[in-house]
Amino acid sequence: MATLIKLPSVAADASGGILHQWLKQVGDRVAVGDALAEVETEKAIVEINAEQAGVLGRIVVQAGPASVPINTVIGVLIADGEDAAAIDRALAKQGGAAAESAAGASAGASAGASAGAATAASAAGGTSAGAASAGGAPNAGAPTGQTAMAGNVASGAATASQQAGSASASSTAAVPGGRLFASPVARRLAAQWHVDLLGVTGTGPHGRIVRRDVELARDRAPAAAPATAPLAGRPAARRVPHTGMRRAIARRLTESKQHVPHFYLTVDCRMDALLALRAQANHGGAVKLSVNDFIVRAAALALREVPEVNASWHDDDIEYHAGADISVAVATDGGLVTPIVRDADVKSLAAVAAEIVELAKRAKVNRLKPEEFTGGSLTVSNLGMYGISQFAAIINPPQAAILAVGAAERRPVVDADGQLVAATVMTVTLSADHRVVDGAVGARWLAAFRALIENPVRILL
């Protein structure tokens, strides 16, 4: 029996993902647990594994830059001896589109289907569904004129041929009476992004304009002409479309600053003892410890001492976490990623250091698993290696605090005897959510953190 392959929920807060690439091709045999495809989320690339064995009979959605909603049918597995008719029956039963006719014309959605009209596949040039793949090369495993089509009728997703920019068979959403069929969300976004709905082709039920159509129209809109001509000899400005990660960062941090009442506490930490201990530990050691490794474990141990900071705000309650899970900010080419060191308070410093290296390496190539960057107790953001003396960071919800770490610098200080001496000092700033953490609580956590940094042997215990 043919089995539909649907896009799974790849992240806790994700509504969809970009089909990055297919790892299996039509005709390939598939075993349970085999990686079928890769899906790009806002923060990582995740593999989709087969839940049943069989043969990949059809790729319904080709890899491409457009977002695919969760539960969309992206492919079909068949058993030995089954043919295209079995695939068509499975898609029809699901409520998706049936197979294309030999001439390449799309079959209309059934009268009982709730959404999802199929598109015409070929123009005079004979473009196939494979044109949505990299380089626009036709898919050798698909019949001529076959188009990829959205299998989840409720999603109203565009087909793969539309992702490639081919002409759609769906009519525009305007009817002769002048009425425009568009969802409320599509109308709101069109007004926000200044998209003219009269120029948008609807891919929802009966040509209805849905959110995805407005997003595509926005992304394809030509850049506005500069107000003035560029200066002689100066190249024109360059515009780069937003990536999914950049959009996610913009959305989450804007929401954080708008809805989370931040307050800030700053303290200076003497670093001489820690730097001396680190030099001793690294002498001939198998694992090289960084200053940031000490900071991450100190932050976790401080959460154990002041558990009121190890919490998250929810509309109906405050959640106090059982473990001290420290998120470590990692800069990548696409943006900031915060992989999590789980239970950093009970792991050895060497184990914490090795885990940070491994997580950072995979974060830079978008290979983190969703559970490795979702949640967390507190984030450590360190810009000291760039020579930044002090800064304040934005809280990463649902966490209630983030620690901004500056550079360890030689500064004049007054010692216990009242003498002016030179010392290595690091400035840290705690940004806290005042809904969860009161000022005195944040001050106790920061005092516990500084005590650990200035007495670093405790971090090793």
N, C-alpha and C positions, 0 to 999 in steps of 0.2 A: 504494500500500500504506500502511495506517495506521502511523504512527510514534508510539511512546510517548515522552512527555516526562517525564524523571525528574529528581528533585532532585539536582543535582550536588554534589560535595564543594566547598563554598564557602570552607572554611578548613582549614588543615593539621590542626588538632586538633579540628575540629567533627564531631559525630556527627549533626547535623541542623541545621535552621533553621526560623524562623517565616516562613510565606508572607505577606509584608507586603501585596502587592497584585498583581493581574493587570494587565498593561499592554496585553494583547490580550483581546478577547472572542470568544465562540463565533461563528464565521462570518467572522472577520477573516482576510484573506490575510496570510501570513507569508513573509518572505524570509530567506535565510541571513544570520545575524548580527543579526536584529531582536531587540530586547529583548522577551521574553515576559512576565516577571514579576519582582518584586523579592523577595528573601529577606533577612530580618533575622537576622544572626548575633549573637554575643555582643558584637561591637565595631562593626559597621557594617551597612549595607544594600547588598546586592550584586545586580546584575542577572543574570538567566538569559537567555542568548542562544540563538536557534534555530540548530541545527546542520543542519537541512534546511528546504527550502521546502515550503509547503503551505497548508492552511486549518486554523485551530483548530477541530477538530470537537467536542471536549468538554473541559470543565474538570472534572477528577476530584476535586481537592482545592481547596476554596474558601479564599480568604484568611481568616485568623483568628489568634487568639492562641496556639494550640497548636503545639508543636514537631513538625515533620515530619522523620522520619529520612531520611538520605541514601539515594538510589536508589529512593525511593518514587515511583510513577507519579503525577504531578500533573495531567497533561493528555494529549490525543491530537491529533496532526496527521493530517489526511487529504488525499488527492489529489483533484483535481476528479473528480466523478462518484461518489465513494465515499459511503456512507451510514452510519447507525448500526450496521448489521450488521457492517460492516468494523471499526468501533471495538470492538464486542463480541468479535469474533474475536481482535483484537490483545490485548485484555485477558485473554481466556481463555487464549490461548497463553502469555502472561506468567505466568499462574497467579493472576491477580487475579479480581475479581468480574465477572460478566456484567451485561448491562443489566437495568434494573428492568422488571418487568412493568407492563402498562398500569394495573393497580390500585394500583401503588405499593408492592407487597410486594417485599422484597429477595430476590434469588436466592441460594440457599445456595452456599457454596464447594464446588467439585467434590471428590470423594472423594480424588483424588490430590493435591490442593493441600496444601501444607505448613502454611499459616496463612491468616489474613485472612478472617473471615466478614463478609459485608455486613450492613448494618443496614436496618431498616424505615424508610421515608422519611417517611411522613405519618401524623399522628394525625387526629382529626376535623376539626381546623382546616386541614388540607391544607398543612402546612409543607413547603417544598421545600428542596433543597440550598442554594439561594441564601440561606437564613436565616443561614448562617454568615458572610455578607458584612456589611460595616459597615452598621449600622442595621437589620439583619434583613430587608432587602427581598429578595423572591424574585428569582432570576436569570432575566431575561427570555429568555435564550438556552437555557434547559433546560426539558424537558417537566415538567409538573406531577407532583410526587411523586418526581422523580429525586433521588437522594442522591449526594453525593460519597463515593467509597470509596477506601480505601487500595489502591494498585496493587502495592505491594511486599509480598508475603505474608509474607516473613520478618520484616518490621518489626513487625507486630501493631499498626500505628497505628490510632487511632480515626478514624472518618469525620468529614467536615465537619459533618454534622448533629449528631454527638456533641459537636463543638467548640462548637456553638451551644447545647448543653444540651438537645437534644431527646431523647426517650425512645429507648433502644436496644433492638433486637430480640434482641440477644444475651442469653442466659440468664445468671444469676449463676453463679459458679464453684462453688458448693456443690451437691453431688449428694445424692440421698436418703440414701445411706449415711453422710453427714456429712463426706466427704472434700472438701478444698478444693484446687482446681487452680490453682496459682500458681507462677511461675518463682522460682528461688532468689533472684534479684536483687530481685524484687517483695516476697518475704517479708522480706528483710533491710531494705529501705527502709521497709516498713510498720512494722517494729519500731522503726526509728530515728525515724520521724516520728509514731509512735503512731496509725497508721491501722488501723481495724478492717477486715480483709479481708472479713468477712461482709457488709459494706455496700458492697463494691466490685463493680461490674459488669465482667467480663472481656471484653476485645475481641480476645484472642489466639486461636489455633487452638482450636476446640471450647469457646469460652468461658473459656479460660485467662487468668488475671490476669497481666499483664505490667507492666513498669516504668512505662510511660506511664499505665496505669490508676491506679496508686498516686499518681503525681504529680498527676493530675487530682483525685483524691480529697483529697489534701493541700491543693491550692490552693482547693478548694471548701468546705473545712471551715470552719464558723463560728468566729469569734474567741472565745476564752475570755472568760467574763464577768469583769469586774474583781472583785478580792477584796473591795474595799470600794466603797461608793457614792461617786460623784464629789462633790467639794465643791460646796456651793450656789453657783450662778452660774458655775461653771467648766464649759466644754464637755467632752464625753467625749473620750478619747484617740482618735487617728486612726491606723488601720493601712493601710499601702500595700503591696500585693503586690510581691514582688521582681521586677525586670526580669531579662531574660537577661544583660544587662551586669553588673548588681549581683551576680547569682549567680556569674558568671565571676570578677569581682574578688574576691569572698569566697573562692571555691575556690582560686584561684591564689595569693593572698597568704597564706592559711592554710597551704597546702602549702609555700610558700616559708619561712615562719617555723618550720614543724615539721621540715622536711627539709634546709634549707640552713643550714650553720653560719656565721652572720653574724659578722663582726668590724668594728670601726669605727675610722676614723682621721680626726682633725679638724685643720684648719690655718686660720690667718688669712691673708688676701691683701690687700695694699695696693692700693687701687683708684684712687688719684688720677691716675696716668698714663693708665690705661685710659679714665677718664671724660673726661679732657682730649682724648685722641685721638678718642674717639667724638664729642665736640662738634665737633671740626674736620671729621671725616668727614661728619657730618650737615649741615654748613653748605652749603646750596645743592645737596646731593646728591639724586639721583633716588630712591634707596633709603634709607630711614631705618633706621639700625642700632640695635638694642637691646643692652643689656648682655648679655642672654641669648644673642644671636647670637655675641658674642665668646666667651662661656663654652662654647657648643656646639662651636665650631671649636677652641678651646683643648683641650677634652676629646679631640677627634679627633686633634689633633697630639700630645698626650701619649700616646695609644695607639700612635702611630707610634714614639715614642721608647721606650716600655716595652710591647712587644707581648705580654708575658706576661699582661697584664691583658685583652687582647683575645681572650678564650677562653670556651668553654662546657664544662660538665661533662656527660659521658655515662657510662653504666654501665661501658663497656669502655674508654673513652679520653677524652682532653681534646681538643677541637677548637679549633685556633687559626685565627681568621678572617683572610681575606686583606685585607678592606677595613675601614675605620673607619666603622661605621654607628651613628650616635648617635640613640637614641630620645629624643624630647622629650615630657615629660609635659604633657598638655593637659586642663584641667578642662572637662567638659561637663555638661549638665543630668542626663545619665544616669549619669555616673561618669567615672573617669579613663581616658583613651585615650593611647597612646604611639606616635604616628606616627614614622617613621624617616627621617632625612636620610642617604641612602646616600653613602658615600665623602666624608664631610664634610672629610676631611683634604686632598683634592685640589681641592675646589671653592673658589672665591673667597668671601670673607666676604659680599659682596653677594649671591651666588648662594645661600649658606646662609640668609641672612636672608629672601630672597624665597620660598624653598622652605618655610621654617618658617611664614610667613604663609599660604601656600596650603594646606599640610597642616592647620594649625590650623583654618582656615575650614571645610574639608570635614569635619574630625573633629567639629566642633560640630553638624553636621547629619547625622551618621552616613553619610557618603558616601565613606569611605576604602575602597580596595581591600584585600583580605586581605594582599597582598604588601607593602603600605605600613605595616603595623603588626606583621608577623610576623618574628621573628628579632631582629637588632640586636646591637651589640657592648656598649654601655653606655648607661644611661639618665641623663638630666639632669632632676632635679625641682627646680624653682625656686619657692620660696614667699617670696622676698624682697620681691616687690611687695605682699605682705600685711603687711609689717612683722615677719615672723618672723626672729629673729636667728640661730637655729640649730635644726636638727632632724636626725634620722636616718631614712632611708628604707628601705623593704623591697625587697630585690632582686627584679627581674622575670625569673624563669627563662625561657629557658635562659641568660640573661646572667649574668656572674660579678660584676658590680659596678653600683652606682648612686650618683650624686653628688647629695647634698642641698645646695642652695644657699640661704643666708640673705640677709638684706638688707645692702646697703652702708650702713654707719652711720659717723657721725663719732665717733671714739673717741680717747682719749689714748694715745699710743704713745711709746716711747723711740727716738730716731733713732740714726744711726750715731755721732754725737758724744756720745751719752749725754744728750741734752736731751729733755725732755718736750714733745712737740708734738701738735697735733691732726691726725688723718689719717682718710681714709675707708677703712674696713676691712670686708671681707666674710668671713664664716665659712662654710667648706664642710666637709661630712662625707662621707667615702667609706665606703659599706657594701660589703664584699667577701665573696665565697664562699671560705671557708678551704680548701675542697677543691681549688680552682683557684689561688687567689692567696695566697701567703704574706705575712706581715706586712711583711717587708722589700721585697717586690715592690710591695705596695700603697703603701708609703711612698715608693718611687722614683717611682711614677706621680703621686702627689699633689705631690711636689716639682717634677716636670716641669710639672704643671698650674699651680702657683703661679708658677713662673718665667715662664711664658707670660703669665699674667694681669698680673704686675708689670712685664713688658717687652712691652707689647701690640703694638708694631710687628711683632714676629715672627708675630703672629696674622694680619697682613695679607699676609705674604709667601707 
